[in-house]
Amino acid sequence: MTTARTSLPEAARHMSLRERKKLKTRIAIRNATYELIEEQGYDATTVEQIAERAEVSPSTVFRYFPTKEDIVLTDEYDPLAEDLLRARPEDEGLLDSLRFIIRQSMTMAIADDPTFAEREMKLRLRLMTEVPAVRSRVMESMSVTGRLMCRAIAERTGRHENDLEVRVYTMGLMGALLEAAIYWTEHDHQGDLLDLLDRTLDTFKDLPKR
């Protein structure tokens, strides 16, 4: 059994006490899920088992995560991406900003939990690659996250978030980064994932400002 994360992540630094308690519950549910999946596999792990291991009710699990797939796909750093992008210098190239955001998110995750790369990230990517239900949910969640990133990218480029170019560019980037992560998983995690993501971004050009 892996060691569960015991401290709250960097994302909780500015949260209220109530929000920190909710986040602590989310982390407990996710830790329980990871442990059970590593012990008995994804399909054999039920929400009832997760609730029992996390010492909450099944209804609490569903209140925080609508589906079992969401438990392994959601983390505390996704909502930070939009804020991090907005905080970057306006004269910085968009792709350079995205490189910074990816590395910063990874740095925060590892600082919060040194086992993140070996435990959470690799398990999540393996499930995305091997479990059809998780892969399907990834595509759904990408649509939601993509809308948030469209808004931030539109602001950086002086465009409207609903412009075709903004939507295509944003979703193209997200799809490419996902494919790079899957490629890394399929090749037994050879090489550095961040280097692969950098190579992926190298295939794009900055979206011109309007």
Backbone bond lengths (Angstrom), bond angles and torsions (degrees), N, CA, C in turn:
res aa  C-N    CA-C-N  psi(-1)  N-CA   C-N-CA  omega(-1)  CA-C   N-CA-C  phi
1 M - - - 1.458 - - 1.525 108.67 -
2 T 1.328 117.83 137.06 1.447 121.32 -179.26 1.513 111.13 -79.58
3 T 1.310 114.89 159.63 1.455 120.17 178.43 1.521 109.88 -78.36
4 A 1.306 117.48 126.42 1.461 121.06 -178.31 1.520 110.30 -76.14
5 R 1.319 114.49 147.31 1.454 119.46 174.19 1.526 108.68 -65.55
6 T 1.311 116.52 131.92 1.459 119.80 -177.24 1.518 112.98 -109.54
7 S 1.332 117.87 -21.18 1.459 120.63 -179.01 1.520 110.11 -101.16
8 L 1.334 116.01 155.46 1.448 120.38 177.20 1.525 109.04 -77.26
9 P 1.323 117.58 148.92 1.452 121.06 -177.44 1.518 113.24 -75.43
10 E 1.329 114.55 170.09 1.457 121.32 178.34 1.518 111.15 -55.72
11 A 1.319 117.03 -31.35 1.465 121.25 -178.48 1.519 112.06 -61.11
12 A 1.329 118.03 -18.10 1.467 120.83 -176.65 1.518 113.05 -90.20
13 R 1.311 117.02 -0.12 1.458 120.97 -170.90 1.534 112.83 -57.50
14 H 1.332 117.38 -38.80 1.460 120.36 -175.98 1.531 112.21 -105.21
15 M 1.312 117.55 15.29 1.457 120.39 -178.22 1.523 111.82 -83.53
16 S 1.333 115.43 156.11 1.452 121.01 173.34 1.526 108.97 -74.20
17 L 1.341 115.96 168.42 1.462 119.90 179.13 1.522 110.83 -59.16
18 R 1.321 117.54 -42.30 1.466 121.03 179.71 1.520 111.01 -62.60
19 E 1.332 116.58 -42.64 1.460 119.89 179.71 1.522 111.15 -66.21
20 R 1.342 116.91 -37.22 1.473 119.98 178.67 1.525 111.22 -66.10
21 K 1.330 116.67 -37.46 1.464 119.71 177.39 1.528 110.86 -64.72
22 K 1.327 115.97 -40.75 1.459 119.52 178.12 1.529 110.76 -64.87
23 L 1.322 115.84 -40.17 1.453 119.83 179.07 1.522 110.90 -65.53
24 K 1.333 116.13 -38.61 1.468 119.98 178.06 1.521 110.95 -61.83
25 T 1.327 116.65 -38.24 1.460 120.42 177.03 1.521 110.76 -65.95
26 R 1.332 117.01 -42.12 1.467 121.08 177.97 1.523 110.67 -59.12
27 I 1.319 116.36 -44.44 1.463 120.57 -179.06 1.523 110.50 -65.45
28 A 1.334 117.05 -39.45 1.467 120.32 178.83 1.526 110.52 -62.84
29 I 1.320 116.88 -41.73 1.465 120.84 178.46 1.521 110.27 -64.18
30 R 1.325 116.98 -43.13 1.458 119.85 -179.07 1.519 111.06 -67.43
31 N 1.330 117.45 -42.27 1.468 120.23 177.87 1.531 111.04 -59.32
32 A 1.326 115.94 -43.82 1.463 120.22 179.45 1.528 110.31 -61.44
33 T 1.314 116.04 -40.42 1.468 120.70 179.90 1.510 111.41 -63.68
34 Y 1.334 116.77 -47.55 1.463 120.66 178.96 1.523 111.30 -58.74
35 E 1.308 116.09 -45.02 1.463 120.04 -178.39 1.526 111.14 -61.57
36 L 1.325 116.68 -45.36 1.463 120.36 -178.37 1.529 111.39 -67.39
37 I 1.316 116.66 -39.86 1.466 119.52 179.12 1.522 110.42 -63.76
38 E 1.323 117.01 -41.27 1.459 119.93 179.77 1.528 111.48 -68.85
39 E 1.334 116.74 -28.15 1.462 120.91 179.52 1.522 112.54 -79.73
40 Q 1.338 117.57 -40.38 1.464 119.56 -169.35 1.529 115.15 -135.92
41 G 1.322 117.84 0.90 1.455 120.34 178.86 1.522 112.59 95.47
42 Y 1.326 114.97 161.99 1.457 120.55 -175.46 1.524 112.41 -68.55
43 D 1.324 116.60 -51.45 1.468 120.28 -174.53 1.526 112.34 -62.59
44 A 1.329 117.09 -33.86 1.472 120.72 -178.02 1.518 112.54 -77.68
45 T 1.311 117.55 -13.16 1.466 121.49 -177.62 1.521 109.85 -85.91
46 T 1.318 116.27 124.33 1.464 121.38 -178.48 1.531 110.29 -108.53
47 V 1.323 115.30 160.27 1.463 120.46 177.07 1.525 110.47 -62.37
48 E 1.327 117.01 -35.68 1.467 120.82 178.25 1.527 111.12 -61.90
49 Q 1.326 116.60 -41.59 1.459 120.55 177.66 1.522 111.11 -66.35
50 I 1.322 115.57 -41.23 1.463 120.22 178.58 1.526 110.37 -60.87
51 A 1.334 116.22 -45.37 1.463 120.91 -179.49 1.528 110.85 -61.21
52 E 1.328 116.01 -43.53 1.460 119.45 -179.68 1.526 110.93 -63.85
53 R 1.331 117.08 -43.68 1.465 120.43 -179.28 1.538 110.96 -66.37
54 A 1.329 117.03 -36.80 1.461 121.01 -178.99 1.523 112.94 -84.33
55 E 1.339 115.59 -5.24 1.470 122.22 179.77 1.530 111.68 61.61
56 V 1.339 114.63 44.85 1.461 121.76 173.35 1.523 107.37 -135.09
57 S 1.316 117.18 174.86 1.456 120.67 178.10 1.527 110.06 -87.38
58 P 1.351 118.30 156.16 1.463 120.30 175.26 1.524 112.31 -56.01
59 S 1.338 117.13 -35.72 1.462 119.41 179.25 1.524 111.27 -64.86
60 T 1.331 116.74 -32.31 1.463 120.26 176.68 1.520 110.70 -67.14
61 V 1.327 116.04 -41.11 1.464 119.57 177.01 1.520 109.74 -57.63
62 F 1.329 117.15 -47.92 1.459 120.51 -178.19 1.523 112.15 -68.99
63 R 1.329 116.91 -26.60 1.457 119.27 177.94 1.532 110.87 -67.74
64 Y 1.324 115.76 -34.39 1.460 120.16 -179.85 1.527 112.45 -88.78
65 F 1.321 116.72 -32.46 1.464 121.66 -176.82 1.530 108.93 -135.75
66 P 1.322 119.03 111.63 1.463 121.38 -176.97 1.530 114.22 -58.52
67 T 1.345 117.03 -31.76 1.461 120.67 179.95 1.530 109.49 -136.07
68 K 1.324 115.88 162.99 1.464 119.96 176.64 1.523 110.62 -62.41
69 E 1.324 115.98 -35.09 1.458 120.10 179.19 1.528 111.47 -60.89
70 D 1.328 116.21 -36.80 1.467 119.77 -178.67 1.521 112.03 -63.78
71 I 1.320 117.23 -28.66 1.470 120.02 -178.34 1.523 110.42 -61.57
72 V 1.328 116.63 -42.44 1.462 118.88 -176.27 1.527 112.62 -87.17
73 L 1.322 117.73 -12.83 1.460 119.62 -176.71 1.520 113.74 -99.35
74 T 1.314 118.07 -20.72 1.460 121.74 -174.34 1.518 110.65 -96.51
75 D 1.340 116.48 134.86 1.460 119.05 172.07 1.519 110.09 -137.12
76 E 1.323 116.17 -179.86 1.459 120.95 -173.42 1.524 112.57 -82.08
77 Y 1.333 117.61 -3.22 1.458 119.86 -173.23 1.520 113.34 -101.50
78 D 1.336 117.27 -17.77 1.460 120.15 179.00 1.526 112.35 -56.07
79 P 1.345 119.37 -48.27 1.470 119.16 -177.89 1.531 113.50 -66.81
80 L 1.350 117.58 -16.73 1.452 120.18 -178.40 1.514 113.14 -77.79
81 A 1.333 117.49 -19.72 1.461 120.70 -174.22 1.522 112.03 -59.37
82 E 1.328 116.42 -44.14 1.459 120.21 -179.72 1.527 110.54 -62.79
83 D 1.324 117.59 -44.28 1.465 121.01 -179.54 1.529 111.21 -65.70
84 L 1.335 116.44 -40.50 1.459 119.81 179.20 1.519 111.60 -63.70
85 L 1.327 116.56 -39.14 1.455 120.14 179.19 1.526 110.92 -65.09
86 R 1.312 116.30 -42.33 1.463 119.73 179.63 1.535 111.59 -65.04
87 A 1.325 117.02 -27.89 1.464 120.62 -176.88 1.530 113.07 -81.57
88 R 1.316 118.76 -10.21 1.457 121.21 -178.61 1.528 110.41 -74.08
89 P 1.342 117.94 153.32 1.474 121.37 179.69 1.533 111.05 -57.67
90 E 1.321 116.18 139.52 1.461 120.09 -176.64 1.524 112.79 -64.74
91 D 1.342 116.47 -27.17 1.466 119.05 -178.56 1.530 112.75 -88.22
92 E 1.320 116.78 1.23 1.465 120.55 177.88 1.522 109.52 -79.65
93 G 1.329 116.61 139.59 1.455 120.39 177.88 1.518 110.97 -60.53
94 L 1.320 116.02 144.35 1.459 120.74 -176.60 1.527 111.63 -58.59
95 L 1.317 117.60 -44.32 1.464 120.17 -178.67 1.527 111.34 -66.73
96 D 1.345 116.89 -35.31 1.469 119.53 175.98 1.520 109.95 -64.60
97 S 1.333 116.66 -38.14 1.470 120.29 177.44 1.520 110.51 -63.83
98 L 1.322 116.72 -42.04 1.460 120.54 -179.66 1.525 110.97 -65.78
99 R 1.325 116.80 -38.35 1.466 119.75 175.99 1.530 110.34 -59.61
100 F 1.324 115.94 -43.73 1.464 120.07 179.47 1.524 110.42 -62.21
101 I 1.330 117.40 -44.36 1.462 121.68 -177.21 1.522 110.76 -62.31
102 I 1.327 116.80 -43.85 1.462 120.83 -179.70 1.521 110.69 -61.69
103 R 1.326 116.19 -47.10 1.461 120.10 -179.52 1.525 111.55 -68.32
104 Q 1.327 117.36 -37.84 1.454 120.20 179.72 1.525 111.14 -65.71
105 S 1.331 116.09 -42.37 1.464 120.17 178.85 1.517 110.90 -62.31
106 M 1.333 116.14 -42.37 1.458 120.21 178.65 1.520 111.22 -65.61
107 T 1.327 116.46 -40.63 1.463 121.00 179.53 1.522 110.59 -62.02
108 M 1.341 117.05 -44.47 1.457 120.67 179.67 1.520 110.86 -63.93
109 A 1.330 116.36 -41.47 1.460 120.05 -178.60 1.527 110.95 -63.64
110 I 1.325 116.67 -43.21 1.463 120.44 -178.93 1.524 110.71 -70.86
111 A 1.342 116.92 -35.11 1.457 120.03 177.74 1.525 110.56 -64.44
112 D 1.337 116.69 -37.69 1.455 120.91 178.86 1.516 112.10 -72.59
113 D 1.339 116.05 -33.81 1.466 120.38 -177.20 1.527 108.16 -149.04
114 P 1.344 118.69 101.94 1.463 121.64 -177.97 1.531 113.55 -58.16
115 T 1.334 117.54 -19.68 1.467 120.10 179.44 1.524 111.99 -89.37
116 F 1.336 117.37 4.72 1.463 120.92 -173.72 1.522 112.68 -53.14
117 A 1.344 117.21 -51.06 1.463 120.32 -175.42 1.524 111.34 -62.20
118 E 1.351 115.89 -43.85 1.454 119.68 -177.15 1.523 112.13 -75.76
119 R 1.306 116.50 -30.64 1.459 120.03 -170.80 1.532 112.18 -101.14
120 E 1.302 116.46 -69.64 1.457 119.71 -173.37 1.522 112.58 -71.29
121 M 1.332 116.42 -51.86 1.448 119.26 -172.76 1.524 112.44 -64.79
122 K 1.319 117.17 -48.01 1.463 119.57 -177.78 1.522 111.39 -67.28
123 L 1.335 117.13 -38.87 1.460 119.51 178.43 1.523 110.29 -65.18
124 R 1.317 116.39 -44.89 1.465 120.24 179.83 1.524 111.64 -60.10
125 L 1.328 116.72 -45.59 1.456 119.92 -178.82 1.529 111.11 -68.01
126 R 1.335 116.22 -35.89 1.470 118.17 177.75 1.522 110.62 -64.10
127 L 1.328 117.10 -42.40 1.462 120.14 178.81 1.527 111.04 -65.77
128 M 1.329 116.80 -37.78 1.456 120.16 177.55 1.519 111.23 -61.96
129 T 1.321 115.44 -34.02 1.460 120.56 -177.96 1.521 111.98 -80.88
130 E 1.338 117.62 -37.47 1.459 121.20 -169.89 1.528 114.85 -100.19
131 V 1.330 118.36 -24.86 1.469 120.90 -173.49 1.530 110.15 -106.79
132 P 1.329 118.09 111.91 1.472 120.76 -177.43 1.530 113.62 -55.00
133 A 1.331 117.74 -38.84 1.464 120.25 -178.31 1.527 111.13 -64.70
134 V 1.326 116.60 -38.56 1.464 120.64 178.89 1.526 109.53 -69.86
135 R 1.327 116.61 -42.71 1.473 120.51 179.37 1.525 110.31 -60.98
136 S 1.308 116.94 -41.62 1.464 120.91 178.87 1.521 111.39 -63.68
137 R 1.324 115.87 -41.40 1.467 119.96 -179.91 1.517 110.94 -67.79
138 V 1.328 117.35 -31.94 1.460 121.14 176.35 1.525 110.08 -58.21
139 M 1.316 115.74 -45.39 1.462 119.73 -178.38 1.520 110.91 -63.57
140 E 1.326 117.06 -37.33 1.458 120.22 178.13 1.527 110.93 -67.03
141 S 1.320 116.35 -44.93 1.461 119.87 -177.47 1.526 111.17 -69.15
142 M 1.336 116.88 -30.53 1.464 119.98 177.12 1.520 111.31 -61.22
143 S 1.316 116.30 -34.15 1.457 120.15 179.24 1.524 110.84 -64.13
144 V 1.330 116.14 -41.53 1.468 120.73 179.78 1.529 110.43 -68.41
145 T 1.345 116.11 -49.07 1.457 120.36 179.73 1.525 110.62 -62.61
146 G 1.326 115.41 -36.61 1.460 120.26 179.61 1.514 112.55 -60.66
147 R 1.326 117.11 -37.53 1.459 120.90 177.83 1.528 111.07 -62.39
148 L 1.331 116.18 -40.91 1.459 120.21 178.37 1.529 110.84 -64.59
149 M 1.324 116.33 -43.94 1.453 119.98 -179.45 1.523 111.56 -69.92
150 C 1.327 117.35 -32.35 1.465 120.59 175.49 1.521 110.40 -57.88
151 R 1.304 115.21 -41.67 1.457 120.26 -178.47 1.530 110.70 -63.55
152 A 1.330 115.94 -44.93 1.462 119.86 -179.03 1.527 111.46 -69.32
153 I 1.326 117.28 -40.74 1.465 120.90 179.81 1.517 110.48 -67.98
154 A 1.320 117.37 -36.24 1.461 120.75 177.38 1.527 110.56 -61.95
155 E 1.311 116.22 -41.96 1.468 119.82 178.60 1.518 111.12 -62.26
156 R 1.344 116.40 -39.45 1.467 120.07 -178.44 1.516 112.35 -69.53
157 T 1.326 117.43 -27.32 1.463 120.96 -174.05 1.524 113.24 -107.05
158 G 1.327 117.45 0.78 1.457 119.85 179.86 1.512 113.59 70.71
159 R 1.320 116.65 24.26 1.459 121.87 -179.73 1.528 109.96 -110.70
160 H 1.324 115.77 174.34 1.462 120.51 175.15 1.525 108.34 -89.40
161 E 1.321 115.92 142.49 1.472 119.23 -176.80 1.516 113.25 -62.57
162 N 1.322 117.15 -18.67 1.467 120.35 -179.18 1.525 112.50 -97.42
163 D 1.341 117.22 3.57 1.467 119.63 176.83 1.527 109.69 -60.98
164 L 1.309 115.83 143.94 1.466 120.31 179.67 1.519 110.79 -57.17
165 E 1.344 116.78 -44.79 1.464 120.11 -177.02 1.522 111.40 -61.96
166 V 1.318 117.16 -40.39 1.466 120.79 179.68 1.523 110.44 -65.40
167 R 1.318 116.65 -45.74 1.461 120.43 -178.05 1.524 111.54 -65.75
168 V 1.326 116.93 -44.94 1.462 120.36 -179.43 1.528 110.56 -65.87
169 Y 1.319 116.62 -43.38 1.466 120.97 -178.98 1.531 110.63 -62.88
170 T 1.322 116.11 -47.71 1.463 120.47 -177.42 1.518 111.82 -63.64
171 M 1.334 116.63 -49.00 1.456 119.11 -178.11 1.523 111.35 -70.26
172 G 1.333 116.76 -30.07 1.462 119.51 174.91 1.512 111.39 -64.16
173 L 1.329 116.18 -42.41 1.462 120.90 177.09 1.525 111.26 -61.86
174 M 1.323 115.94 -48.11 1.460 119.69 -177.35 1.525 111.39 -63.26
175 G 1.310 116.30 -41.98 1.461 120.13 178.40 1.518 111.87 -63.91
176 A 1.326 116.27 -39.52 1.457 120.57 -179.72 1.526 111.37 -66.83
177 L 1.335 116.94 -42.05 1.458 120.35 179.08 1.530 111.14 -65.78
178 L 1.325 115.91 -37.83 1.464 119.60 176.16 1.522 110.62 -63.37
179 E 1.318 116.31 -43.09 1.465 120.19 -179.39 1.524 110.76 -63.88
180 A 1.323 117.44 -37.43 1.467 120.74 177.40 1.519 110.91 -63.57
181 A 1.326 117.00 -40.33 1.468 120.90 179.22 1.523 110.66 -65.82
182 I 1.328 116.78 -40.78 1.461 120.92 178.20 1.535 110.48 -66.10
183 Y 1.324 115.62 -40.72 1.470 120.68 176.87 1.528 110.32 -57.42
184 W 1.321 116.73 -44.17 1.467 122.13 179.50 1.525 110.29 -60.86
185 T 1.323 116.37 -41.68 1.460 120.92 179.51 1.523 111.46 -66.72
186 E 1.326 116.37 -43.79 1.467 120.93 -179.01 1.533 111.99 -65.74
187 H 1.319 117.21 -22.31 1.463 121.27 179.86 1.528 111.31 -104.39
188 D 1.353 115.69 32.68 1.463 122.48 173.26 1.527 113.28 56.08
189 H 1.340 115.83 35.84 1.464 122.43 174.84 1.524 112.24 58.90
190 Q 1.321 116.36 33.24 1.463 119.68 177.60 1.525 109.33 -75.51
191 G 1.328 114.94 138.30 1.454 119.55 -179.46 1.521 111.20 80.45
192 D 1.312 115.00 -178.99 1.462 121.84 -177.38 1.524 109.58 -96.54
193 L 1.320 116.67 126.89 1.462 120.22 -177.98 1.524 111.58 -60.77
194 L 1.323 117.83 -40.72 1.453 120.13 -179.70 1.530 111.42 -62.41
195 D 1.326 117.02 -35.58 1.464 120.09 175.96 1.523 110.72 -64.99
196 L 1.328 116.42 -39.81 1.469 119.65 177.41 1.527 111.18 -64.37
197 L 1.324 116.29 -39.10 1.463 119.54 179.04 1.521 110.61 -67.89
198 D 1.335 117.03 -36.66 1.467 120.30 175.13 1.534 110.49 -62.12
199 R 1.333 116.89 -44.70 1.461 120.59 178.24 1.520 110.93 -61.31
200 T 1.328 115.87 -36.48 1.457 120.29 178.57 1.527 110.52 -64.77
201 L 1.328 116.71 -45.20 1.467 119.62 179.16 1.524 111.32 -65.50
202 D 1.333 117.20 -27.04 1.468 120.66 178.61 1.523 112.45 -64.88
203 T 1.329 117.48 -18.64 1.463 120.09 179.19 1.529 111.91 -81.19
204 F 1.339 117.38 -5.74 1.460 122.22 179.13 1.532 110.38 -107.95
205 K 1.319 114.64 162.92 1.460 122.83 169.53 1.525 108.20 -116.93
206 D 1.332 116.14 156.95 1.451 119.84 178.09 1.538 110.04 -61.15
207 L 1.322 115.98 139.69 1.455 119.97 174.20 1.522 107.43 -71.81
208 P 1.337 118.63 121.11 1.474 120.42 -176.04 1.520 111.80 -60.82
209 K 1.328 114.90 146.02 1.458 119.70 175.34 1.522 109.45 -75.76
210 R 1.313 114.44 150.28 1.463 118.82 179.90 1.523 108.32 -97.84
